[in-house]
Amino acid sequence: MVKDGASLEELSRQTCQPAHVLSRWRDEFFEKGAAVFKEAESPKEKAQETEITRLKTKIGGITMENDLLYEKIKRLENGPPFHLRKLKQ
């Protein structure tokens, strides 16, 4: 741990904290430090994220339907003309 070029022992003397405690705090900070500064999501943000997820799912479904329809169109266009097809009974 370095603060303004100070070693862990110097910092321990300045803060009256044992070096092992400072070392543990440093390790915990590096492991969990980002979570400390992350703000909790507001209900509005959560609702927006839920809506975004729902819409992305819907877009995926519509995309799949479009792909299937384009494939069906391609098969129909490449097949025999409608007036020459046999009717299913």
Biopython code that builds the backbone (N, CA, C, O; Angstrom):
import numpy as np
from Bio.PDB.StructureBuilder import StructureBuilder

atoms = [
    (1, "MET", "N", (0.853, -1.165, 0.000)),
    (1, "MET", "CA", (0.000, 0.000, 0.000)),
    (1, "MET", "C", (0.893, 1.220, 0.000)),
    (1, "MET", "O", (1.792, 1.343, 0.832)),
    (2, "VAL", "N", (0.652, 2.091, -0.902)),
    (2, "VAL", "CA", (1.482, 3.277, -1.017)),
    (2, "VAL", "C", (0.587, 4.499, -1.088)),
    (2, "VAL", "O", (-0.323, 4.581, -1.913)),
    (3, "LYS", "N", (0.868, 5.454, -0.199)),
    (3, "LYS", "CA", (0.149, 6.718, -0.235)),
    (3, "LYS", "C", (1.205, 7.805, -0.226)),
    (3, "LYS", "O", (1.950, 7.949, 0.743)),
    (4, "ASP", "N", (1.268, 8.556, -1.286)),
    (4, "ASP", "CA", (2.284, 9.604, -1.425)),
    (4, "ASP", "C", (3.686, 9.048, -1.238)),
    (4, "ASP", "O", (4.550, 9.719, -0.673)),
    (5, "GLY", "N", (3.921, 7.825, -1.709)),
    (5, "GLY", "CA", (5.237, 7.222, -1.629)),
    (5, "GLY", "C", (5.539, 6.592, -0.280)),
    (5, "GLY", "O", (6.649, 6.096, -0.085)),
    (6, "ALA", "N", (4.605, 6.588, 0.655)),
    (6, "ALA", "CA", (4.840, 6.018, 1.978)),
    (6, "ALA", "C", (4.695, 4.503, 1.925)),
    (6, "ALA", "O", (3.843, 3.981, 1.206)),
    (7, "SER", "N", (5.520, 3.805, 2.679)),
    (7, "SER", "CA", (5.435, 2.353, 2.733)),
    (7, "SER", "C", (4.320, 1.951, 3.699)),
    (7, "SER", "O", (3.750, 2.790, 4.397)),
    (8, "LEU", "N", (4.026, 0.666, 3.723)),
    (8, "LEU", "CA", (2.981, 0.153, 4.598)),
    (8, "LEU", "C", (3.331, 0.406, 6.067)),
    (8, "LEU", "O", (2.453, 0.729, 6.868)),
    (9, "GLU", "N", (4.593, 0.262, 6.417)),
    (9, "GLU", "CA", (5.017, 0.479, 7.802)),
    (9, "GLU", "C", (4.848, 1.954, 8.199)),
    (9, "GLU", "O", (4.389, 2.251, 9.302)),
    (10, "GLU", "N", (5.214, 2.860, 7.312)),
    (10, "GLU", "CA", (5.071, 4.289, 7.594)),
    (10, "GLU", "C", (3.599, 4.648, 7.763)),
    (10, "GLU", "O", (3.234, 5.384, 8.679)),
    (11, "LEU", "N", (2.771, 4.134, 6.891)),
    (11, "LEU", "CA", (1.339, 4.402, 6.965)),
    (11, "LEU", "C", (0.756, 3.819, 8.254)),
    (11, "LEU", "O", (-0.136, 4.416, 8.857)),
    (12, "SER", "N", (1.251, 2.671, 8.671)),
    (12, "SER", "CA", (0.818, 2.046, 9.907)),
    (12, "SER", "C", (1.135, 2.942, 11.105)),
    (12, "SER", "O", (0.308, 3.098, 12.004)),
    (13, "ARG", "N", (2.311, 3.518, 11.115)),
    (13, "ARG", "CA", (2.694, 4.430, 12.214)),
    (13, "ARG", "C", (1.842, 5.693, 12.189)),
    (13, "ARG", "O", (1.422, 6.175, 13.241)),
    (14, "GLN", "N", (1.579, 6.238, 10.992)),
    (14, "GLN", "CA", (0.809, 7.482, 10.877)),
    (14, "GLN", "C", (-0.643, 7.306, 11.325)),
    (14, "GLN", "O", (-1.226, 8.205, 11.931)),
    (15, "THR", "N", (-1.222, 6.134, 11.020)),
    (15, "THR", "CA", (-2.649, 5.927, 11.311)),
    (15, "THR", "C", (-2.887, 5.158, 12.601)),
    (15, "THR", "O", (-4.032, 4.984, 13.016)),
    (16, "CYS", "N", (-1.813, 4.696, 13.241)),
    (16, "CYS", "CA", (-1.903, 3.891, 14.463)),
    (16, "CYS", "C", (-2.719, 2.618, 14.239)),
    (16, "CYS", "O", (-3.430, 2.152, 15.130)),
    (17, "GLN", "N", (-2.602, 2.078, 13.051)),
    (17, "GLN", "CA", (-3.260, 0.823, 12.706)),
    (17, "GLN", "C", (-2.174, -0.202, 12.404)),
    (17, "GLN", "O", (-1.173, 0.132, 11.772)),
    (18, "PRO", "N", (-2.355, -1.450, 12.847)),
    (18, "PRO", "CA", (-1.358, -2.477, 12.535)),
    (18, "PRO", "C", (-1.249, -2.679, 11.018)),
    (18, "PRO", "O", (-2.223, -2.511, 10.284)),
    (19, "ALA", "N", (-0.067, -3.038, 10.576)),
    (19, "ALA", "CA", (0.184, -3.212, 9.142)),
    (19, "ALA", "C", (-0.683, -4.312, 8.549)),
    (19, "ALA", "O", (-1.123, -4.201, 7.404)),
    (20, "HIS", "N", (-0.937, -5.379, 9.317)),
    (20, "HIS", "CA", (-1.756, -6.457, 8.779)),
    (20, "HIS", "C", (-3.206, -6.014, 8.554)),
    (20, "HIS", "O", (-3.869, -6.498, 7.637)),
    (21, "VAL", "N", (-3.694, -5.098, 9.389)),
    (21, "VAL", "CA", (-5.056, -4.577, 9.209)),
    (21, "VAL", "C", (-5.110, -3.726, 7.945)),
    (21, "VAL", "O", (-6.030, -3.855, 7.137)),
    (22, "LEU", "N", (-4.119, -2.858, 7.783)),
    (22, "LEU", "CA", (-4.073, -2.031, 6.573)),
    (22, "LEU", "C", (-3.956, -2.897, 5.325)),
    (22, "LEU", "O", (-4.572, -2.607, 4.299)),
    (23, "SER", "N", (-3.162, -3.961, 5.419)),
    (23, "SER", "CA", (-2.983, -4.858, 4.290)),
    (23, "SER", "C", (-4.304, -5.559, 3.951)),
    (23, "SER", "O", (-4.658, -5.696, 2.779)),
    (24, "ARG", "N", (-5.033, -6.004, 4.992)),
    (24, "ARG", "CA", (-6.327, -6.659, 4.766)),
    (24, "ARG", "C", (-7.313, -5.679, 4.139)),
    (24, "ARG", "O", (-8.042, -6.036, 3.212)),
    (25, "TRP", "N", (-7.339, -4.447, 4.640)),
    (25, "TRP", "CA", (-8.237, -3.432, 4.087)),
    (25, "TRP", "C", (-7.922, -3.171, 2.617)),
    (25, "TRP", "O", (-8.817, -3.037, 1.782)),
    (26, "ARG", "N", (-6.625, -3.103, 2.326)),
    (26, "ARG", "CA", (-6.210, -2.880, 0.944)),
    (26, "ARG", "C", (-6.690, -4.011, 0.049)),
    (26, "ARG", "O", (-7.234, -3.771, -1.028)),
    (27, "ASP", "N", (-6.484, -5.260, 0.502)),
    (27, "ASP", "CA", (-6.909, -6.414, -0.290)),
    (27, "ASP", "C", (-8.426, -6.425, -0.497)),
    (27, "ASP", "O", (-8.908, -6.711, -1.593)),
    (28, "GLU", "N", (-9.171, -6.112, 0.564)),
    (28, "GLU", "CA", (-10.633, -6.060, 0.445)),
    (28, "GLU", "C", (-11.063, -4.960, -0.522)),
    (28, "GLU", "O", (-12.001, -5.141, -1.298)),
    (29, "PHE", "N", (-10.382, -3.834, -0.472)),
    (29, "PHE", "CA", (-10.711, -2.742, -1.372)),
    (29, "PHE", "C", (-10.490, -3.148, -2.823)),
    (29, "PHE", "O", (-11.326, -2.868, -3.682)),
    (30, "PHE", "N", (-9.360, -3.813, -3.100)),
    (30, "PHE", "CA", (-9.086, -4.221, -4.474)),
    (30, "PHE", "C", (-10.066, -5.289, -4.953)),
    (30, "PHE", "O", (-10.379, -5.357, -6.142)),
    (31, "GLU", "N", (-10.552, -6.124, -4.030)),
    (31, "GLU", "CA", (-11.519, -7.153, -4.395)),
    (31, "GLU", "C", (-12.925, -6.585, -4.589)),
    (31, "GLU", "O", (-13.629, -6.966, -5.524)),
    (32, "LYS", "N", (-13.331, -5.671, -3.699)),
    (32, "LYS", "CA", (-14.718, -5.202, -3.679)),
    (32, "LYS", "C", (-14.852, -3.699, -3.885)),
    (32, "LYS", "O", (-15.946, -3.152, -3.739)),
    (33, "GLY", "N", (-13.779, -3.039, -4.215)),
    (33, "GLY", "CA", (-13.785, -1.582, -4.280)),
    (33, "GLY", "C", (-14.780, -0.998, -5.257)),
    (33, "GLY", "O", (-15.421, 0.008, -4.954)),
    (34, "ALA", "N", (-14.925, -1.606, -6.421)),
    (34, "ALA", "CA", (-15.841, -1.064, -7.431)),
    (34, "ALA", "C", (-17.282, -1.108, -6.946)),
    (34, "ALA", "O", (-18.071, -0.216, -7.255)),
    (35, "ALA", "N", (-17.628, -2.146, -6.185)),
    (35, "ALA", "CA", (-19.003, -2.277, -5.694)),
    (35, "ALA", "C", (-19.343, -1.174, -4.690)),
    (35, "ALA", "O", (-20.503, -0.779, -4.566)),
    (36, "VAL", "N", (-18.346, -0.686, -3.984)),
    (36, "VAL", "CA", (-18.584, 0.364, -2.992)),
    (36, "VAL", "C", (-19.062, 1.641, -3.665)),
    (36, "VAL", "O", (-19.915, 2.348, -3.128)),
    (37, "PHE", "N", (-18.518, 1.936, -4.834)),
    (37, "PHE", "CA", (-18.839, 3.189, -5.512)),
    (37, "PHE", "C", (-20.007, 3.077, -6.474)),
    (37, "PHE", "O", (-20.468, 4.083, -7.014)),
    (38, "LYS", "N", (-20.490, 1.861, -6.694)),
    (38, "LYS", "CA", (-21.613, 1.671, -7.601)),
    (38, "LYS", "C", (-22.902, 2.078, -6.892)),
    (38, "LYS", "O", (-23.180, 1.644, -5.774)),
    (39, "GLU", "N", (-23.671, 2.914, -7.562)),
    (39, "GLU", "CA", (-24.932, 3.360, -6.993)),
    (39, "GLU", "C", (-25.994, 2.298, -7.203)),
    (39, "GLU", "O", (-26.004, 1.592, -8.211)),
    (40, "ALA", "N", (-26.879, 2.200, -6.240)),
    (40, "ALA", "CA", (-27.991, 1.263, -6.366)),
    (40, "ALA", "C", (-28.942, 1.764, -7.447)),
    (40, "ALA", "O", (-29.134, 2.969, -7.615)),
    (41, "GLU", "N", (-29.533, 0.821, -8.175)),
    (41, "GLU", "CA", (-30.451, 1.199, -9.243)),
    (41, "GLU", "C", (-31.756, 1.707, -8.634)),
    (41, "GLU", "O", (-32.265, 1.157, -7.657)),
    (42, "SER", "N", (-32.269, 2.748, -9.225)),
    (42, "SER", "CA", (-33.556, 3.269, -8.784)),
    (42, "SER", "C", (-34.651, 2.384, -9.368)),
    (42, "SER", "O", (-34.408, 1.647, -10.323)),
    (43, "PRO", "N", (-35.858, 2.450, -8.800)),
    (43, "PRO", "CA", (-36.965, 1.669, -9.359)),
    (43, "PRO", "C", (-37.220, 1.997, -10.836)),
    (43, "PRO", "O", (-37.596, 1.123, -11.617)),
    (44, "LYS", "N", (-37.013, 3.259, -11.206)),
    (44, "LYS", "CA", (-37.207, 3.654, -12.604)),
    (44, "LYS", "C", (-36.197, 2.956, -13.503)),
    (44, "LYS", "O", (-36.552, 2.481, -14.582)),
    (45, "GLU", "N", (-34.927, 2.888, -13.065)),
    (45, "GLU", "CA", (-33.891, 2.222, -13.857)),
    (45, "GLU", "C", (-34.170, 0.730, -13.974)),
    (45, "GLU", "O", (-33.969, 0.137, -15.034)),
    (46, "LYS", "N", (-34.640, 0.114, -12.870)),
    (46, "LYS", "CA", (-34.973, -1.310, -12.904)),
    (46, "LYS", "C", (-36.108, -1.568, -13.882)),
    (46, "LYS", "O", (-36.074, -2.539, -14.638)),
    (47, "ALA", "N", (-37.115, -0.697, -13.867)),
    (47, "ALA", "CA", (-38.243, -0.840, -14.786)),
    (47, "ALA", "C", (-37.776, -0.691, -16.229)),
    (47, "ALA", "O", (-38.232, -1.417, -17.112)),
    (48, "GLN", "N", (-36.865, 0.251, -16.466)),
    (48, "GLN", "CA", (-36.336, 0.442, -17.817)),
    (48, "GLN", "C", (-35.560, -0.790, -18.273)),
    (48, "GLN", "O", (-35.711, -1.227, -19.414)),
    (49, "GLU", "N", (-34.739, -1.349, -17.403)),
    (49, "GLU", "CA", (-33.973, -2.546, -17.748)),
    (49, "GLU", "C", (-34.900, -3.717, -18.046)),
    (49, "GLU", "O", (-34.655, -4.485, -18.976)),
    (50, "THR", "N", (-35.960, -3.855, -17.262)),
    (50, "THR", "CA", (-36.938, -4.918, -17.504)),
    (50, "THR", "C", (-37.605, -4.735, -18.856)),
    (50, "THR", "O", (-37.777, -5.695, -19.608)),
    (51, "GLU", "N", (-37.980, -3.494, -19.165)),
    (51, "GLU", "CA", (-38.630, -3.194, -20.447)),
    (51, "GLU", "C", (-37.671, -3.444, -21.612)),
    (51, "GLU", "O", (-38.080, -3.975, -22.644)),
    (52, "ILE", "N", (-36.420, -3.073, -21.459)),
    (52, "ILE", "CA", (-35.412, -3.300, -22.510)),
    (52, "ILE", "C", (-35.254, -4.794, -22.759)),
    (52, "ILE", "O", (-35.197, -5.232, -23.908)),
    (53, "THR", "N", (-35.184, -5.571, -21.691)),
    (53, "THR", "CA", (-35.062, -7.021, -21.832)),
    (53, "THR", "C", (-36.276, -7.605, -22.542)),
    (53, "THR", "O", (-36.131, -8.458, -23.418)),
    (54, "ARG", "N", (-37.474, -7.152, -22.170)),
    (54, "ARG", "CA", (-38.704, -7.636, -22.797)),
    (54, "ARG", "C", (-38.721, -7.303, -24.289)),
    (54, "ARG", "O", (-39.083, -8.140, -25.116)),
    (55, "LEU", "N", (-38.330, -6.084, -24.621)),
    (55, "LEU", "CA", (-38.332, -5.660, -26.023)),
    (55, "LEU", "C", (-37.283, -6.410, -26.851)),
    (55, "LEU", "O", (-37.541, -6.765, -28.001)),
    (56, "LYS", "N", (-36.113, -6.651, -26.275)),
    (56, "LYS", "CA", (-35.086, -7.419, -26.984)),
    (56, "LYS", "C", (-35.571, -8.831, -27.263)),
    (56, "LYS", "O", (-35.306, -9.381, -28.332)),
    (57, "THR", "N", (-36.281, -9.421, -26.308)),
    (57, "THR", "CA", (-36.841, -10.753, -26.500)),
    (57, "THR", "C", (-37.872, -10.738, -27.623)),
    (57, "THR", "O", (-37.903, -11.636, -28.464)),
    (58, "LYS", "N", (-38.710, -9.712, -27.626)),
    (58, "LYS", "CA", (-39.735, -9.590, -28.671)),
    (58, "LYS", "C", (-39.084, -9.402, -30.049)),
    (58, "LYS", "O", (-39.522, -10.009, -31.027)),
    (59, "ILE", "N", (-38.063, -8.581, -30.130)),
    (59, "ILE", "CA", (-37.353, -8.368, -31.397)),
    (59, "ILE", "C", (-36.756, -9.684, -31.891)),
    (59, "ILE", "O", (-36.806, -9.983, -33.084)),
    (60, "GLY", "N", (-36.194, -10.467, -30.975)),
    (60, "GLY", "CA", (-35.627, -11.760, -31.359)),
    (60, "GLY", "C", (-36.683, -12.680, -31.944)),
    (60, "GLY", "O", (-36.439, -13.364, -32.939)),
    (61, "GLY", "N", (-37.873, -12.698, -31.319)),
    (61, "GLY", "CA", (-38.963, -13.533, -31.836)),
    (61, "GLY", "C", (-39.429, -13.081, -33.208)),
    (61, "GLY", "O", (-39.653, -13.904, -34.096)),
    (62, "ILE", "N", (-39.576, -11.786, -33.381)),
    (62, "ILE", "CA", (-40.008, -11.248, -34.675)),
    (62, "ILE", "C", (-38.965, -11.534, -35.757)),
    (62, "ILE", "O", (-39.317, -11.849, -36.894)),
    (63, "THR", "N", (-37.703, -11.427, -35.407)),
    (63, "THR", "CA", (-36.627, -11.716, -36.357)),
    (63, "THR", "C", (-36.687, -13.176, -36.813)),
    (63, "THR", "O", (-36.525, -13.475, -37.996)),
    (64, "MET", "N", (-36.921, -14.075, -35.863)),
    (64, "MET", "CA", (-37.029, -15.495, -36.221)),
    (64, "MET", "C", (-38.233, -15.728, -37.134)),
    (64, "MET", "O", (-38.127, -16.462, -38.117)),
    (65, "GLU", "N", (-39.369, -15.117, -36.824)),
    (65, "GLU", "CA", (-40.560, -15.256, -37.665)),
    (65, "GLU", "C", (-40.281, -14.745, -39.078)),
    (65, "GLU", "O", (-40.658, -15.390, -40.056)),
    (66, "ASN", "N", (-39.630, -13.603, -39.187)),
    (66, "ASN", "CA", (-39.288, -13.046, -40.508)),
    (66, "ASN", "C", (-38.381, -13.992, -41.286)),
    (66, "ASN", "O", (-38.589, -14.213, -42.479)),
    (67, "ASP", "N", (-37.383, -14.545, -40.620)),
    (67, "ASP", "CA", (-36.474, -15.475, -41.293)),
    (67, "ASP", "C", (-37.237, -16.681, -41.824)),
    (67, "ASP", "O", (-37.005, -17.121, -42.950)),
    (68, "LEU", "N", (-38.153, -17.220, -41.007)),
    (68, "LEU", "CA", (-38.946, -18.363, -41.453)),
    (68, "LEU", "C", (-39.840, -17.997, -42.628)),
    (68, "LEU", "O", (-39.973, -18.777, -43.571)),
    (69, "LEU", "N", (-40.450, -16.831, -42.583)),
    (69, "LEU", "CA", (-41.307, -16.397, -43.686)),
    (69, "LEU", "C", (-40.515, -16.193, -44.969)),
    (69, "LEU", "O", (-40.982, -16.566, -46.045)),
    (70, "TYR", "N", (-39.326, -15.608, -44.876)),
    (70, "TYR", "CA", (-38.494, -15.424, -46.066)),
    (70, "TYR", "C", (-38.107, -16.774, -46.666)),
    (70, "TYR", "O", (-38.075, -16.920, -47.888)),
    (71, "GLU", "N", (-37.815, -17.756, -45.822)),
    (71, "GLU", "CA", (-37.485, -19.088, -46.325)),
    (71, "GLU", "C", (-38.688, -19.714, -47.029)),
    (71, "GLU", "O", (-38.543, -20.341, -48.079)),
    (72, "LYS", "N", (-39.875, -19.539, -46.447)),
    (72, "LYS", "CA", (-41.084, -20.085, -47.067)),
    (72, "LYS", "C", (-41.348, -19.408, -48.412)),
    (72, "LYS", "O", (-41.706, -20.079, -49.381)),
    (73, "ILE", "N", (-41.177, -18.105, -48.479)),
    (73, "ILE", "CA", (-41.354, -17.368, -49.739)),
    (73, "ILE", "C", (-40.388, -17.886, -50.785)),
    (73, "ILE", "O", (-40.764, -18.092, -51.939)),
    (74, "LYS", "N", (-39.142, -18.097, -50.385)),
    (74, "LYS", "CA", (-38.119, -18.579, -51.318)),
    (74, "LYS", "C", (-38.508, -19.952, -51.863)),
    (74, "LYS", "O", (-38.362, -20.212, -53.058)),
    (75, "ARG", "N", (-39.015, -20.849, -50.969)),
    (75, "ARG", "CA", (-39.418, -22.181, -51.437)),
    (75, "ARG", "C", (-40.616, -22.093, -52.377)),
    (75, "ARG", "O", (-40.683, -22.810, -53.375)),
    (76, "LEU", "N", (-41.561, -21.209, -52.055)),
    (76, "LEU", "CA", (-42.737, -21.052, -52.911)),
    (76, "LEU", "C", (-42.362, -20.475, -54.274)),
    (76, "LEU", "O", (-42.894, -20.901, -55.299)),
    (77, "GLU", "N", (-41.456, -19.518, -54.285)),
    (77, "GLU", "CA", (-41.044, -18.900, -55.543)),
    (77, "GLU", "C", (-40.249, -19.864, -56.423)),
    (77, "GLU", "O", (-40.312, -19.777, -57.649)),
    (78, "ASN", "N", (-39.511, -20.772, -55.812)),
    (78, "ASN", "CA", (-38.682, -21.719, -56.563)),
    (78, "ASN", "C", (-39.447, -22.983, -56.938)),
    (78, "ASN", "O", (-38.943, -23.797, -57.712)),
    (79, "GLY", "N", (-40.639, -23.158, -56.410)),
    (79, "GLY", "CA", (-41.429, -24.348, -56.697)),
    (79, "GLY", "C", (-42.227, -24.174, -57.984)),
    (79, "GLY", "O", (-42.072, -23.177, -58.689)),
    (80, "PRO", "N", (-43.083, -25.153, -58.286)),
    (80, "PRO", "CA", (-43.913, -25.064, -59.496)),
    (80, "PRO", "C", (-44.937, -23.932, -59.355)),
    (80, "PRO", "O", (-45.300, -23.569, -58.236)),
    (81, "PRO", "N", (-45.397, -23.379, -60.455)),
    (81, "PRO", "CA", (-46.408, -22.326, -60.392)),
    (81, "PRO", "C", (-47.679, -22.832, -59.705)),
    (81, "PRO", "O", (-47.983, -24.025, -59.734)),
    (82, "PHE", "N", (-48.400, -21.918, -59.097)),
    (82, "PHE", "CA", (-49.581, -22.295, -58.316)),
    (82, "PHE", "C", (-50.609, -23.065, -59.150)),
    (82, "PHE", "O", (-51.220, -24.010, -58.650)),
    (83, "HIS", "N", (-50.805, -22.682, -60.391)),
    (83, "HIS", "CA", (-51.852, -23.339, -61.189)),
    (83, "HIS", "C", (-51.474, -24.771, -61.572)),
    (83, "HIS", "O", (-52.333, -25.534, -62.015)),
    (84, "LEU", "N", (-50.198, -25.147, -61.408)),
    (84, "LEU", "CA", (-49.775, -26.510, -61.724)),
    (84, "LEU", "C", (-49.659, -27.403, -60.485)),
    (84, "LEU", "O", (-49.364, -28.591, -60.608)),
    (85, "ARG", "N", (-49.882, -26.857, -59.330)),
    (85, "ARG", "CA", (-49.759, -27.637, -58.092)),
    (85, "ARG", "C", (-51.012, -28.474, -57.885)),
    (85, "ARG", "O", (-52.113, -28.106, -58.294)),
    (86, "LYS", "N", (-50.804, -29.603, -57.241)),
    (86, "LYS", "CA", (-51.925, -30.465, -56.906)),
    (86, "LYS", "C", (-52.564, -29.951, -55.613)),
    (86, "LYS", "O", (-51.875, -29.520, -54.689)),
    (87, "LEU", "N", (-53.871, -30.008, -55.575)),
    (87, "LEU", "CA", (-54.590, -29.580, -54.384)),
    (87, "LEU", "C", (-54.563, -30.681, -53.334)),
    (87, "LEU", "O", (-54.694, -31.862, -53.657)),
    (88, "LYS", "N", (-54.392, -30.289, -52.083)),
    (88, "LYS", "CA", (-54.449, -31.261, -50.982)),
    (88, "LYS", "C", (-55.903, -31.443, -50.596)),
    (88, "LYS", "O", (-56.667, -30.483, -50.497)),
    (89, "GLN", "N", (-56.269, -32.707, -50.377)),
    (89, "GLN", "CA", (-57.665, -32.972, -50.001)),
    (89, "GLN", "C", (-57.744, -33.573, -48.631)),
    (89, "GLN", "O", (-58.838, -33.863, -48.147)),
]
sb = StructureBuilder()
sb.init_structure("model")
sb.init_model(0)
sb.init_chain("A")
sb.init_seg("    ")
for serial, (resi, resn, name, xyz) in enumerate(atoms, 1):
    if name == "N":
        sb.init_residue(resn, " ", resi, " ")
    sb.init_atom(name, np.array(xyz, "f"), 0.0, 1.0, " ", f" {name:<3s}", serial, name[0])
structure = sb.get_structure()
